[in-house]
């Protein structure tokens, strides 16, 4: 029987910005200090893909990095395709930890439901392993991620040590600043997106629409929520579950349904 007591953790790393993204490289470099790293990231930019799967074309996985302690593939599919394919076909065993990011831009408020970064994390939670998504509030093409390092290290160390509760995954957002003021565990800010699509005219005179808009919190002054603290220089941790069952509504809905049979 294999002795697993001295085995290094196997850490899966994915993202939605694509395998060339700077945030992915930054996360890989940190993760390698804590275990053996297996990367499967999209071949192209896949933001906003949530937990989408590719069902109409075959997936192709291409090796782009291999050295002791690191194996890295890019996959011609969605972020969730990447982790599912890796776990089922490419990895030597199930990962001990799942990390995703570092996303170029926030996944705060209700963005987690749309996020490909969090799609990886939700899939990881189905495996029953600690799963953490990291996002940084800088939308430029080549951000300096160094301010993220203390937060990333802290969360990875908690995962490696087994301190993070099972059945929960984590949406970590880090503000763009010189130095993070601290770390707050809070809820996702309630709100809505406004001015979502910009209508434009192409050179032939036809309309087209470009996704844009901004997120407006319905409770901007409440310290219960992530946006409040991000605006004040704190990183935030929002515990999430992939199970979207509204458990607190089951009794009420059952009463309505049964009474109207």
Helices and strands as residue ranges (DSSP letters): E 9-14, H 22-31, E 35-42, E 61-67, E 70-75, H 79-85, I 86-90, E 97-104, G 109-113, H 116-126, E 130-136, G 145-148, H 149-161, E 169-174, E 183-185, E 191-194, E 197-201, E 207-211, E 214-217, H 226-230, E 235-240, G 247-249, H 250-259
